[in-house]
Amino acid sequence: MHAPQQWPHIAHQNVYVQRVLTGAVRTDFWRFPACVPEAIPAMMTAADLVDAAMVGFDRREAITIPSLVKTGRWASYEHARKALLDDLMNSEPAPRYQRQR
């Protein structure tokens, strides 16, 4: 998935930045008495995660989400995030938070 390059100051340095967004990953970290990773079937293996991340890297994806099947949901999220960001930039509190005078 592509997003605008957020680090233009390194673009001329031939540096590529990729973000990999994951859910829980099946690793030895989860091996403690209170957790049974086998009981969480949606956990991706570390090997599958790395392989998918490398495919995303080869495609020059700025953001790679290995488990996301419906990529349109990421596009919807990004659209909503950008709209919300515009709404968060105000010089005074929203009317519902202003004291009655």
Biopython code that builds the backbone (N, CA, C, O; Angstrom):
import numpy as np
from Bio.PDB.StructureBuilder import StructureBuilder

atoms = [
    (1, "MET", "N", (0.841, -1.161, 0.000)),
    (1, "MET", "CA", (0.000, 0.000, 0.000)),
    (1, "MET", "C", (0.890, 1.227, 0.000)),
    (1, "MET", "O", (1.977, 1.238, 0.578)),
    (2, "HIS", "N", (0.418, 2.212, -0.635)),
    (2, "HIS", "CA", (1.262, 3.389, -0.799)),
    (2, "HIS", "C", (0.705, 4.570, -0.020)),
    (2, "HIS", "O", (-0.508, 4.753, 0.090)),
    (3, "ALA", "N", (1.597, 5.345, 0.503)),
    (3, "ALA", "CA", (1.267, 6.591, 1.191)),
    (3, "ALA", "C", (2.342, 7.587, 0.809)),
    (3, "ALA", "O", (3.443, 7.185, 0.433)),
    (4, "PRO", "N", (2.052, 8.869, 0.895)),
    (4, "PRO", "CA", (3.070, 9.856, 0.543)),
    (4, "PRO", "C", (4.324, 9.673, 1.395)),
    (4, "PRO", "O", (4.237, 9.344, 2.578)),
    (5, "GLN", "N", (5.463, 9.883, 0.797)),
    (5, "GLN", "CA", (6.727, 9.786, 1.532)),
    (5, "GLN", "C", (6.736, 10.829, 2.638)),
    (5, "GLN", "O", (6.572, 12.019, 2.368)),
    (6, "GLN", "N", (6.920, 10.406, 3.849)),
    (6, "GLN", "CA", (6.862, 11.319, 4.983)),
    (6, "GLN", "C", (8.234, 11.794, 5.430)),
    (6, "GLN", "O", (8.345, 12.555, 6.391)),
    (7, "TRP", "N", (9.261, 11.358, 4.754)),
    (7, "TRP", "CA", (10.605, 11.771, 5.121)),
    (7, "TRP", "C", (11.323, 12.328, 3.902)),
    (7, "TRP", "O", (12.295, 11.732, 3.436)),
    (8, "PRO", "N", (10.865, 13.462, 3.375)),
    (8, "PRO", "CA", (11.476, 13.999, 2.156)),
    (8, "PRO", "C", (12.940, 14.372, 2.342)),
    (8, "PRO", "O", (13.692, 14.413, 1.368)),
    (9, "HIS", "N", (13.354, 14.642, 3.565)),
    (9, "HIS", "CA", (14.743, 15.024, 3.808)),
    (9, "HIS", "C", (15.725, 13.876, 3.589)),
    (9, "HIS", "O", (16.928, 14.114, 3.487)),
    (10, "ILE", "N", (15.235, 12.625, 3.514)),
    (10, "ILE", "CA", (16.149, 11.518, 3.241)),
    (10, "ILE", "C", (15.988, 10.955, 1.834)),
    (10, "ILE", "O", (16.722, 10.049, 1.439)),
    (11, "ALA", "N", (15.039, 11.482, 1.084)),
    (11, "ALA", "CA", (14.774, 10.951, -0.256)),
    (11, "ALA", "C", (16.006, 11.020, -1.146)),
    (11, "ALA", "O", (16.257, 10.097, -1.922)),
    (12, "HIS", "N", (16.764, 12.078, -1.051)),
    (12, "HIS", "CA", (17.945, 12.239, -1.899)),
    (12, "HIS", "C", (19.129, 11.399, -1.419)),
    (12, "HIS", "O", (20.163, 11.363, -2.085)),
    (13, "GLN", "N", (18.996, 10.732, -0.287)),
    (13, "GLN", "CA", (20.086, 9.931, 0.264)),
    (13, "GLN", "C", (19.968, 8.457, -0.107)),
    (13, "GLN", "O", (20.696, 7.622, 0.431)),
    (14, "ASN", "N", (19.066, 8.136, -1.012)),
    (14, "ASN", "CA", (18.866, 6.760, -1.457)),
    (14, "ASN", "C", (18.514, 5.838, -0.278)),
    (14, "ASN", "O", (18.989, 4.705, -0.189)),
    (15, "VAL", "N", (17.675, 6.354, 0.615)),
    (15, "VAL", "CA", (17.207, 5.593, 1.768)),
    (15, "VAL", "C", (15.724, 5.327, 1.562)),
    (15, "VAL", "O", (14.971, 6.220, 1.174)),
    (16, "TYR", "N", (15.314, 4.099, 1.825)),
    (16, "TYR", "CA", (13.913, 3.737, 1.686)),
    (16, "TYR", "C", (13.375, 3.350, 3.058)),
    (16, "TYR", "O", (14.008, 2.579, 3.779)),
    (17, "VAL", "N", (12.222, 3.874, 3.419)),
    (17, "VAL", "CA", (11.602, 3.576, 4.706)),
    (17, "VAL", "C", (10.303, 2.825, 4.455)),
    (17, "VAL", "O", (9.455, 3.263, 3.678)),
    (18, "GLN", "N", (10.166, 1.703, 5.116)),
    (18, "GLN", "CA", (8.951, 0.904, 5.030)),
    (18, "GLN", "C", (8.428, 0.697, 6.446)),
    (18, "GLN", "O", (9.191, 0.375, 7.357)),
    (19, "ARG", "N", (7.129, 0.884, 6.624)),
    (19, "ARG", "CA", (6.498, 0.573, 7.899)),
    (19, "ARG", "C", (5.730, -0.726, 7.740)),
    (19, "ARG", "O", (4.970, -0.894, 6.787)),
    (20, "VAL", "N", (5.928, -1.635, 8.667)),
    (20, "VAL", "CA", (5.217, -2.908, 8.658)),
    (20, "VAL", "C", (4.299, -2.916, 9.875)),
    (20, "VAL", "O", (4.757, -2.865, 11.016)),
    (21, "LEU", "N", (3.007, -2.981, 9.614)),
    (21, "LEU", "CA", (2.007, -2.975, 10.680)),
    (21, "LEU", "C", (1.504, -4.398, 10.873)),
    (21, "LEU", "O", (1.023, -5.030, 9.932)),
    (22, "THR", "N", (1.617, -4.890, 12.084)),
    (22, "THR", "CA", (1.259, -6.281, 12.337)),
    (22, "THR", "C", (0.277, -6.398, 13.487)),
    (22, "THR", "O", (0.119, -5.491, 14.304)),
    (23, "GLY", "N", (-0.358, -7.517, 13.517)),
    (23, "GLY", "CA", (-1.091, -7.921, 14.705)),
    (23, "GLY", "C", (-0.122, -8.730, 15.556)),
    (23, "GLY", "O", (1.095, -8.599, 15.426)),
    (24, "ALA", "N", (-0.670, -9.560, 16.418)),
    (24, "ALA", "CA", (0.184, -10.423, 17.236)),
    (24, "ALA", "C", (0.903, -11.413, 16.324)),
    (24, "ALA", "O", (0.318, -11.940, 15.378)),
    (25, "VAL", "N", (2.165, -11.656, 16.618)),
    (25, "VAL", "CA", (2.990, -12.565, 15.820)),
    (25, "VAL", "C", (3.380, -13.748, 16.701)),
    (25, "VAL", "O", (3.805, -13.575, 17.843)),
    (26, "ARG", "N", (3.228, -14.942, 16.156)),
    (26, "ARG", "CA", (3.546, -16.152, 16.915)),
    (26, "ARG", "C", (5.069, -16.276, 17.057)),
    (26, "ARG", "O", (5.771, -16.607, 16.102)),
    (27, "THR", "N", (5.552, -16.006, 18.254)),
    (27, "THR", "CA", (6.985, -16.120, 18.563)),
    (27, "THR", "C", (7.126, -16.763, 19.939)),
    (27, "THR", "O", (6.133, -17.009, 20.625)),
    (28, "ASP", "N", (8.359, -17.031, 20.333)),
    (28, "ASP", "CA", (8.609, -17.601, 21.660)),
    (28, "ASP", "C", (8.246, -16.633, 22.777)),
    (28, "ASP", "O", (8.114, -17.037, 23.932)),
    (29, "PHE", "N", (8.086, -15.373, 22.443)),
    (29, "PHE", "CA", (7.690, -14.374, 23.435)),
    (29, "PHE", "C", (6.412, -14.792, 24.155)),
    (29, "PHE", "O", (6.241, -14.512, 25.341)),
    (30, "TRP", "N", (5.534, -15.450, 23.446)),
    (30, "TRP", "CA", (4.228, -15.815, 23.996)),
    (30, "TRP", "C", (4.282, -17.049, 24.882)),
    (30, "TRP", "O", (3.253, -17.456, 25.420)),
    (31, "ARG", "N", (5.427, -17.645, 25.046)),
    (31, "ARG", "CA", (5.538, -18.876, 25.836)),
    (31, "ARG", "C", (5.654, -18.565, 27.330)),
    (31, "ARG", "O", (6.747, -18.567, 27.896)),
    (32, "PHE", "N", (4.537, -18.305, 27.937)),
    (32, "PHE", "CA", (4.499, -18.161, 29.385)),
    (32, "PHE", "C", (3.183, -18.774, 29.854)),
    (32, "PHE", "O", (2.244, -18.895, 29.067)),
    (33, "PRO", "N", (3.106, -19.160, 31.115)),
    (33, "PRO", "CA", (1.965, -19.967, 31.581)),
    (33, "PRO", "C", (0.578, -19.412, 31.268)),
    (33, "PRO", "O", (-0.341, -20.182, 30.989)),
    (34, "ALA", "N", (0.412, -18.118, 31.307)),
    (34, "ALA", "CA", (-0.927, -17.552, 31.116)),
    (34, "ALA", "C", (-1.344, -17.466, 29.653)),
    (34, "ALA", "O", (-2.490, -17.121, 29.364)),
    (35, "CYS", "N", (-0.453, -17.769, 28.736)),
    (35, "CYS", "CA", (-0.766, -17.619, 27.306)),
    (35, "CYS", "C", (-0.530, -18.921, 26.561)),
    (35, "CYS", "O", (0.494, -19.584, 26.726)),
    (36, "VAL", "N", (-1.496, -19.259, 25.749)),
    (36, "VAL", "CA", (-1.375, -20.429, 24.889)),
    (36, "VAL", "C", (-1.545, -19.931, 23.459)),
    (36, "VAL", "O", (-2.675, -19.808, 22.986)),
    (37, "PRO", "N", (-0.433, -19.637, 22.751)),
    (37, "PRO", "CA", (-0.560, -19.052, 21.413)),
    (37, "PRO", "C", (-1.350, -19.918, 20.439)),
    (37, "PRO", "O", (-1.964, -19.400, 19.506)),
    (38, "GLU", "N", (-1.338, -21.224, 20.647)),
    (38, "GLU", "CA", (-2.100, -22.104, 19.760)),
    (38, "GLU", "C", (-3.601, -21.837, 19.861)),
    (38, "GLU", "O", (-4.357, -22.189, 18.956)),
    (39, "ALA", "N", (-4.028, -21.223, 20.949)),
    (39, "ALA", "CA", (-5.446, -20.902, 21.136)),
    (39, "ALA", "C", (-5.849, -19.649, 20.365)),
    (39, "ALA", "O", (-7.026, -19.291, 20.324)),
    (40, "ILE", "N", (-4.874, -18.988, 19.757)),
    (40, "ILE", "CA", (-5.146, -17.774, 18.980)),
    (40, "ILE", "C", (-4.772, -18.072, 17.526)),
    (40, "ILE", "O", (-3.652, -17.777, 17.108)),
    (41, "PRO", "N", (-5.683, -18.646, 16.759)),
    (41, "PRO", "CA", (-5.338, -19.073, 15.401)),
    (41, "PRO", "C", (-4.990, -17.925, 14.457)),
    (41, "PRO", "O", (-4.357, -18.149, 13.425)),
    (42, "ALA", "N", (-5.389, -16.716, 14.791)),
    (42, "ALA", "CA", (-5.132, -15.594, 13.885)),
    (42, "ALA", "C", (-3.704, -15.058, 13.991)),
    (42, "ALA", "O", (-3.366, -14.096, 13.301)),
    (43, "MET", "N", (-2.866, -15.646, 14.827)),
    (43, "MET", "CA", (-1.485, -15.185, 14.944)),
    (43, "MET", "C", (-0.671, -15.679, 13.752)),
    (43, "MET", "O", (-0.656, -16.871, 13.448)),
    (44, "MET", "N", (-0.001, -14.755, 13.088)),
    (44, "MET", "CA", (0.851, -15.085, 11.956)),
    (44, "MET", "C", (2.209, -15.553, 12.477)),
    (44, "MET", "O", (2.672, -15.092, 13.520)),
    (45, "THR", "N", (2.833, -16.457, 11.757)),
    (45, "THR", "CA", (4.177, -16.865, 12.161)),
    (45, "THR", "C", (5.166, -15.764, 11.804)),
    (45, "THR", "O", (4.928, -14.974, 10.890)),
    (46, "ALA", "N", (6.262, -15.719, 12.522)),
    (46, "ALA", "CA", (7.297, -14.720, 12.241)),
    (46, "ALA", "C", (7.851, -14.910, 10.834)),
    (46, "ALA", "O", (8.134, -13.931, 10.143)),
    (47, "ALA", "N", (8.006, -16.155, 10.406)),
    (47, "ALA", "CA", (8.536, -16.420, 9.063)),
    (47, "ALA", "C", (7.604, -15.869, 7.988)),
    (47, "ALA", "O", (8.064, -15.247, 7.030)),
    (48, "ASP", "N", (6.297, -16.093, 8.139)),
    (48, "ASP", "CA", (5.340, -15.564, 7.161)),
    (48, "ASP", "C", (5.332, -14.040, 7.173)),
    (48, "ASP", "O", (5.235, -13.404, 6.124)),
    (49, "LEU", "N", (5.434, -13.462, 8.361)),
    (49, "LEU", "CA", (5.465, -12.007, 8.473)),
    (49, "LEU", "C", (6.673, -11.428, 7.742)),
    (49, "LEU", "O", (6.542, -10.470, 6.981)),
    (50, "VAL", "N", (7.836, -12.007, 7.973)),
    (50, "VAL", "CA", (9.055, -11.510, 7.321)),
    (50, "VAL", "C", (8.959, -11.676, 5.814)),
    (50, "VAL", "O", (9.312, -10.762, 5.069)),
    (51, "ASP", "N", (8.485, -12.833, 5.354)),
    (51, "ASP", "CA", (8.346, -13.046, 3.907)),
    (51, "ASP", "C", (7.412, -12.010, 3.291)),
    (51, "ASP", "O", (7.724, -11.432, 2.250)),
    (52, "ALA", "N", (6.272, -11.776, 3.929)),
    (52, "ALA", "CA", (5.315, -10.794, 3.410)),
    (52, "ALA", "C", (5.902, -9.389, 3.441)),
    (52, "ALA", "O", (5.715, -8.617, 2.500)),
    (53, "ALA", "N", (6.607, -9.056, 4.509)),
    (53, "ALA", "CA", (7.227, -7.730, 4.608)),
    (53, "ALA", "C", (8.253, -7.527, 3.496)),
    (53, "ALA", "O", (8.368, -6.430, 2.951)),
    (54, "MET", "N", (8.985, -8.562, 3.165)),
    (54, "MET", "CA", (9.978, -8.445, 2.095)),
    (54, "MET", "C", (9.313, -8.278, 0.730)),
    (54, "MET", "O", (9.831, -7.560, -0.125)),
    (55, "VAL", "N", (8.168, -8.934, 0.517)),
    (55, "VAL", "CA", (7.420, -8.717, -0.727)),
    (55, "VAL", "C", (6.983, -7.258, -0.796)),
    (55, "VAL", "O", (7.119, -6.617, -1.838)),
    (56, "GLY", "N", (6.462, -6.734, 0.306)),
    (56, "GLY", "CA", (6.076, -5.324, 0.353)),
    (56, "GLY", "C", (7.262, -4.409, 0.116)),
    (56, "GLY", "O", (7.137, -3.390, -0.563)),
    (57, "PHE", "N", (8.407, -4.764, 0.671)),
    (57, "PHE", "CA", (9.623, -3.971, 0.475)),
    (57, "PHE", "C", (10.023, -3.965, -0.999)),
    (57, "PHE", "O", (10.338, -2.915, -1.559)),
    (58, "ASP", "N", (10.008, -5.148, -1.624)),
    (58, "ASP", "CA", (10.354, -5.236, -3.050)),
    (58, "ASP", "C", (9.401, -4.419, -3.908)),
    (58, "ASP", "O", (9.797, -3.903, -4.953)),
    (59, "ARG", "N", (8.161, -4.297, -3.484)),
    (59, "ARG", "CA", (7.169, -3.494, -4.212)),
    (59, "ARG", "C", (7.268, -2.011, -3.857)),
    (59, "ARG", "O", (6.541, -1.185, -4.408)),
    (60, "ARG", "N", (8.155, -1.687, -2.952)),
    (60, "ARG", "CA", (8.369, -0.312, -2.480)),
    (60, "ARG", "C", (7.115, 0.266, -1.832)),
    (60, "ARG", "O", (6.788, 1.440, -2.008)),
    (61, "GLU", "N", (6.417, -0.594, -1.073)),
    (61, "GLU", "CA", (5.267, -0.112, -0.324)),
    (61, "GLU", "C", (5.761, 0.727, 0.846)),
    (61, "GLU", "O", (6.675, 0.324, 1.565)),
    (62, "ALA", "N", (5.164, 1.875, 1.030)),
    (62, "ALA", "CA", (5.504, 2.699, 2.190)),
    (62, "ALA", "C", (4.936, 2.076, 3.459)),
    (62, "ALA", "O", (5.526, 2.188, 4.533)),
    (63, "ILE", "N", (3.796, 1.424, 3.328)),
    (63, "ILE", "CA", (3.149, 0.762, 4.457)),
    (63, "ILE", "C", (2.771, -0.644, 4.020)),
    (63, "ILE", "O", (2.092, -0.829, 3.010)),
    (64, "THR", "N", (3.212, -1.625, 4.780)),
    (64, "THR", "CA", (2.895, -3.015, 4.499)),
    (64, "THR", "C", (2.118, -3.572, 5.684)),
    (64, "THR", "O", (2.567, -3.497, 6.828)),
    (65, "ILE", "N", (0.954, -4.130, 5.396)),
    (65, "ILE", "CA", (0.137, -4.757, 6.441)),
    (65, "ILE", "C", (-0.100, -6.195, 5.984)),
    (65, "ILE", "O", (-1.081, -6.469, 5.292)),
    (66, "PRO", "N", (0.782, -7.109, 6.363)),
    (66, "PRO", "CA", (0.733, -8.469, 5.832)),
    (66, "PRO", "C", (-0.588, -9.196, 6.005)),
    (66, "PRO", "O", (-0.951, -9.999, 5.145)),
    (67, "SER", "N", (-1.316, -8.951, 7.073)),
    (67, "SER", "CA", (-2.546, -9.702, 7.313)),
    (67, "SER", "C", (-3.786, -9.064, 6.699)),
    (67, "SER", "O", (-4.853, -9.679, 6.698)),
    (68, "LEU", "N", (-3.670, -7.855, 6.181)),
    (68, "LEU", "CA", (-4.841, -7.141, 5.671)),
    (68, "LEU", "C", (-5.226, -7.643, 4.282)),
    (68, "LEU", "O", (-4.477, -7.476, 3.319)),
    (69, "VAL", "N", (-6.391, -8.253, 4.194)),
    (69, "VAL", "CA", (-6.881, -8.773, 2.914)),
    (69, "VAL", "C", (-7.629, -7.684, 2.149)),
    (69, "VAL", "O", (-7.426, -7.511, 0.947)),
    (70, "LYS", "N", (-8.485, -6.958, 2.843)),
    (70, "LYS", "CA", (-9.326, -5.934, 2.206)),
    (70, "LYS", "C", (-8.606, -4.591, 2.251)),
    (70, "LYS", "O", (-8.805, -3.807, 3.178)),
    (71, "THR", "N", (-7.774, -4.330, 1.257)),
    (71, "THR", "CA", (-6.953, -3.114, 1.261)),
    (71, "THR", "C", (-7.786, -1.844, 1.167)),
    (71, "THR", "O", (-7.314, -0.770, 1.540)),
    (72, "GLY", "N", (-9.002, -1.947, 0.680)),
    (72, "GLY", "CA", (-9.881, -0.787, 0.626)),
    (72, "GLY", "C", (-10.176, -0.228, 2.010)),
    (72, "GLY", "O", (-10.451, 0.962, 2.159)),
    (73, "ARG", "N", (-10.118, -1.079, 3.014)),
    (73, "ARG", "CA", (-10.347, -0.610, 4.385)),
    (73, "ARG", "C", (-9.217, 0.306, 4.838)),
    (73, "ARG", "O", (-9.452, 1.266, 5.572)),
    (74, "TRP", "N", (-7.996, 0.014, 4.406)),
    (74, "TRP", "CA", (-6.880, 0.903, 4.748)),
    (74, "TRP", "C", (-7.070, 2.250, 4.061)),
    (74, "TRP", "O", (-6.823, 3.295, 4.664)),
    (75, "ALA", "N", (-7.505, 2.234, 2.812)),
    (75, "ALA", "CA", (-7.744, 3.487, 2.090)),
    (75, "ALA", "C", (-8.833, 4.297, 2.795)),
    (75, "ALA", "O", (-8.712, 5.515, 2.921)),
    (76, "SER", "N", (-9.892, 3.630, 3.254)),
    (76, "SER", "CA", (-10.965, 4.319, 3.983)),
    (76, "SER", "C", (-10.445, 4.903, 5.287)),
    (76, "SER", "O", (-10.794, 6.025, 5.655)),
    (77, "TYR", "N", (-9.616, 4.144, 5.980)),
    (77, "TYR", "CA", (-9.032, 4.623, 7.235)),
    (77, "TYR", "C", (-8.176, 5.862, 6.986)),
    (77, "TYR", "O", (-8.289, 6.850, 7.712)),
    (78, "GLU", "N", (-7.331, 5.815, 5.978)),
    (78, "GLU", "CA", (-6.457, 6.953, 5.667)),
    (78, "GLU", "C", (-7.280, 8.195, 5.319)),
    (78, "GLU", "O", (-6.950, 9.304, 5.738)),
    (79, "HIS", "N", (-8.346, 7.999, 4.553)),
    (79, "HIS", "CA", (-9.216, 9.117, 4.188)),
    (79, "HIS", "C", (-9.843, 9.723, 5.448)),
    (79, "HIS", "O", (-9.845, 10.941, 5.621)),
    (80, "ALA", "N", (-10.373, 8.868, 6.320)),
    (80, "ALA", "CA", (-10.994, 9.351, 7.557)),
    (80, "ALA", "C", (-9.959, 10.021, 8.463)),
    (80, "ALA", "O", (-10.251, 11.040, 9.090)),
    (81, "ARG", "N", (-8.759, 9.458, 8.534)),
    (81, "ARG", "CA", (-7.704, 10.031, 9.374)),
    (81, "ARG", "C", (-7.341, 11.431, 8.907)),
    (81, "ARG", "O", (-7.179, 12.341, 9.720)),
    (82, "LYS", "N", (-7.214, 11.601, 7.605)),
    (82, "LYS", "CA", (-6.863, 12.918, 7.066)),
    (82, "LYS", "C", (-7.985, 13.931, 7.301)),
    (82, "LYS", "O", (-7.722, 15.093, 7.608)),
    (83, "ALA", "N", (-9.231, 13.489, 7.155)),
    (83, "ALA", "CA", (-10.366, 14.385, 7.409)),
    (83, "ALA", "C", (-10.399, 14.786, 8.880)),
    (83, "ALA", "O", (-10.645, 15.949, 9.202)),
    (84, "LEU", "N", (-10.155, 13.841, 9.761)),
    (84, "LEU", "CA", (-10.150, 14.139, 11.186)),
    (84, "LEU", "C", (-9.005, 15.085, 11.538)),
    (84, "LEU", "O", (-9.177, 15.980, 12.366)),
    (85, "LEU", "N", (-7.864, 14.902, 10.932)),
    (85, "LEU", "CA", (-6.730, 15.782, 11.201)),
    (85, "LEU", "C", (-7.088, 17.230, 10.891)),
    (85, "LEU", "O", (-6.746, 18.132, 11.656)),
    (86, "ASP", "N", (-7.773, 17.456, 9.779)),
    (86, "ASP", "CA", (-8.222, 18.811, 9.441)),
    (86, "ASP", "C", (-9.155, 19.361, 10.522)),
    (86, "ASP", "O", (-9.083, 20.541, 10.865)),
    (87, "ASP", "N", (-10.024, 18.508, 11.054)),
    (87, "ASP", "CA", (-10.971, 18.943, 12.081)),
    (87, "ASP", "C", (-10.304, 19.187, 13.431)),
    (87, "ASP", "O", (-10.853, 19.907, 14.264)),
    (88, "LEU", "N", (-9.154, 18.611, 13.658)),
    (88, "LEU", "CA", (-8.465, 18.774, 14.942)),
    (88, "LEU", "C", (-7.651, 20.056, 15.022)),
    (88, "LEU", "O", (-7.215, 20.446, 16.105)),
    (89, "MET", "N", (-7.445, 20.706, 13.905)),
    (89, "MET", "CA", (-6.626, 21.913, 13.866)),
    (89, "MET", "C", (-7.522, 23.144, 13.949)),
    (89, "MET", "O", (-7.899, 23.718, 12.927)),
    (90, "ASN", "N", (-7.859, 23.544, 15.172)),
    (90, "ASN", "CA", (-8.702, 24.714, 15.404)),
    (90, "ASN", "C", (-8.055, 25.588, 16.465)),
    (90, "ASN", "O", (-7.359, 25.091, 17.350)),
    (91, "SER", "N", (-8.285, 26.878, 16.373)),
    (91, "SER", "CA", (-7.664, 27.812, 17.315)),
    (91, "SER", "C", (-8.434, 27.950, 18.624)),
    (91, "SER", "O", (-7.951, 28.577, 19.566)),
    (92, "GLU", "N", (-9.623, 27.370, 18.685)),
    (92, "GLU", "CA", (-10.404, 27.446, 19.922)),
    (92, "GLU", "C", (-11.177, 26.150, 20.107)),
    (92, "GLU", "O", (-11.343, 25.388, 19.155)),
    (93, "PRO", "N", (-11.649, 25.892, 21.318)),
    (93, "PRO", "CA", (-12.388, 24.656, 21.570)),
    (93, "PRO", "C", (-13.663, 24.580, 20.729)),
    (93, "PRO", "O", (-14.231, 25.600, 20.339)),
    (94, "ALA", "N", (-14.087, 23.372, 20.465)),
    (94, "ALA", "CA", (-15.355, 23.166, 19.767)),
    (94, "ALA", "C", (-16.475, 23.788, 20.601)),
    (94, "ALA", "O", (-16.372, 23.835, 21.827)),
    (95, "PRO", "N", (-17.543, 24.266, 19.956)),
    (95, "PRO", "CA", (-18.630, 24.931, 20.682)),
    (95, "PRO", "C", (-19.161, 24.127, 21.870)),
    (95, "PRO", "O", (-19.525, 24.720, 22.886)),
    (96, "ARG", "N", (-19.215, 22.826, 21.778)),
    (96, "ARG", "CA", (-19.756, 22.036, 22.885)),
    (96, "ARG", "C", (-18.874, 22.095, 24.127)),
    (96, "ARG", "O", (-19.318, 21.717, 25.211)),
    (97, "TYR", "N", (-17.637, 22.560, 23.993)),
    (97, "TYR", "CA", (-16.728, 22.667, 25.135)),
    (97, "TYR", "C", (-16.536, 24.102, 25.615)),
    (97, "TYR", "O", (-15.757, 24.350, 26.535)),
    (98, "GLN", "N", (-17.225, 25.020, 25.014)),
    (98, "GLN", "CA", (-17.096, 26.415, 25.435)),
    (98, "GLN", "C", (-18.105, 26.701, 26.542)),
    (98, "GLN", "O", (-19.260, 26.283, 26.469)),
    (99, "ARG", "N", (-17.659, 27.408, 27.548)),
    (99, "ARG", "CA", (-18.543, 27.766, 28.671)),
    (99, "ARG", "C", (-19.567, 28.795, 28.200)),
    (99, "ARG", "O", (-19.276, 29.673, 27.387)),
    (100, "GLN", "N", (-20.753, 28.656, 28.733)),
    (100, "GLN", "CA", (-21.802, 29.633, 28.437)),
    (100, "GLN", "C", (-21.444, 30.944, 29.124)),
    (100, "GLN", "O", (-21.067, 30.952, 30.296)),
    (101, "ARG", "N", (-21.558, 32.031, 28.410)),
    (101, "ARG", "CA", (-21.206, 33.342, 28.994)),
    (101, "ARG", "C", (-22.418, 34.161, 29.241)),
    (101, "ARG", "O", (-22.313, 35.288, 29.726)),
]
sb = StructureBuilder()
sb.init_structure("model")
sb.init_model(0)
sb.init_chain("A")
sb.init_seg("    ")
for serial, (resi, resn, name, xyz) in enumerate(atoms, 1):
    if name == "N":
        sb.init_residue(resn, " ", resi, " ")
    sb.init_atom(name, np.array(xyz, "f"), 0.0, 1.0, " ", f" {name:<3s}", serial, name[0])
structure = sb.get_structure()
